[in-house]
């Protein structure tokens, strides 16, 4: 369900409802596990998914709050 939010400029914007704290914690933990697994993949497995070690390490070391919006829905 979406709700209307006043933007302060006389416009109304649709906003998504806030997710519960447990849902946000669960998503953060899943993201952490996913990035840890990515960092632990062997070179041939990274090659299978089209990544090199440097790219995988860079993704694995990103901060927890730095996730694509599609992952946090």
DRENDO-1510 file (C-alpha; in Angstrom, 1 decimal, always signed):
<recs>
REC; n; res; u; v; w
REC; 1; UNK; +0.0; +0.0; +0.0 .
REC; 2; UNK; +1.3; +3.4; -0.9 .
REC; 3; UNK; +0.4; +6.7; +0.8 .
REC; 4; UNK; +0.6; +10.3; -0.2 .
REC; 5; UNK; +3.3; +12.5; +1.2 .
REC; 6; UNK; +3.4; +16.3; +1.0 .
REC; 7; UNK; +6.7; +17.4; -0.4 .
REC; 8; UNK; +6.5; +20.9; +1.1 .
REC; 9; UNK; +6.4; +22.5; -2.4 .
REC; 10; UNK; +2.7; +22.0; -2.9 .
REC; 11; UNK; +3.2; +18.6; -4.5 .
REC; 12; UNK; +2.2; +15.3; -3.3 .
REC; 13; UNK; +4.3; +12.2; -3.9 .
REC; 14; UNK; +3.5; +8.6; -3.5 .
REC; 15; UNK; +5.6; +6.9; -0.9 .
REC; 16; UNK; +6.0; +3.2; -0.2 .
REC; 17; UNK; +5.1; +2.1; +3.3 .
REC; 18; UNK; +8.1; +1.7; +5.7 .
REC; 19; UNK; +9.3; -1.8; +6.2 .
REC; 20; UNK; +9.4; -3.2; +9.7 .
REC; 21; UNK; +12.7; -3.1; +11.6 .
REC; 22; UNK; +12.9; -6.9; +11.5 .
REC; 23; UNK; +12.4; -6.9; +7.7 .
REC; 24; UNK; +15.2; -4.4; +7.3 .
REC; 25; UNK; +17.5; -6.3; +9.6 .
REC; 26; UNK; +16.8; -9.5; +7.8 .
REC; 27; UNK; +17.5; -7.9; +4.4 .
REC; 28; UNK; +20.8; -6.4; +5.7 .
REC; 29; UNK; +21.9; -9.8; +7.1 .
REC; 30; UNK; +21.1; -11.5; +3.7 .
REC; 31; UNK; +23.1; -8.8; +1.9 .
REC; 32; UNK; +26.0; -9.4; +4.2 .
REC; 33; UNK; +25.9; -13.1; +3.7 .
REC; 34; UNK; +25.6; -12.7; -0.1 .
REC; 35; UNK; +28.6; -10.4; -0.3 .
REC; 36; UNK; +30.7; -12.7; +2.0 .
REC; 37; UNK; +29.9; -15.6; -0.3 .
REC; 38; UNK; +30.9; -13.6; -3.3 .
REC; 39; UNK; +34.2; -12.7; -1.7 .
REC; 40; UNK; +34.9; -16.4; -1.0 .
REC; 41; UNK; +34.3; -17.7; -4.6 .
REC; 42; UNK; +37.2; -19.2; -6.5 .
REC; 43; UNK; +38.6; -17.6; -9.6 .
REC; 44; UNK; +36.9; -20.1; -11.9 .
REC; 45; UNK; +33.5; -19.5; -10.3 .
REC; 46; UNK; +33.9; -15.7; -10.6 .
REC; 47; UNK; +34.9; -16.2; -14.2 .
REC; 48; UNK; +31.6; -18.2; -14.7 .
REC; 49; UNK; +29.6; -15.2; -13.5 .
REC; 50; UNK; +31.7; -12.7; -15.4 .
REC; 51; UNK; +33.6; -11.1; -12.5 .
REC; 52; UNK; +37.2; -10.7; -11.7 .
REC; 53; UNK; +38.7; -10.9; -8.2 .
REC; 54; UNK; +39.1; -7.1; -7.9 .
REC; 55; UNK; +35.4; -6.5; -8.8 .
REC; 56; UNK; +34.2; -9.2; -6.4 .
REC; 57; UNK; +36.3; -7.8; -3.6 .
REC; 58; UNK; +35.1; -4.3; -4.3 .
REC; 59; UNK; +31.4; -5.5; -4.1 .
REC; 60; UNK; +32.1; -7.5; -0.9 .
REC; 61; UNK; +33.7; -4.5; +0.8 .
REC; 62; UNK; +30.8; -2.1; +0.1 .
REC; 63; UNK; +29.1; -0.7; +3.2 .
REC; 64; UNK; +25.9; -2.5; +4.2 .
REC; 65; UNK; +23.7; +0.6; +3.5 .
REC; 66; UNK; +25.1; +0.8; -0.1 .
REC; 67; UNK; +22.7; -1.6; -1.8 .
REC; 68; UNK; +20.8; -1.2; -5.0 .
REC; 69; UNK; +17.2; -0.1; -4.4 .
REC; 70; UNK; +15.8; -3.2; -6.1 .
REC; 71; UNK; +17.5; -5.3; -3.3 .
REC; 72; UNK; +15.8; -3.4; -0.5 .
REC; 73; UNK; +12.2; -3.7; -1.6 .
</recs>
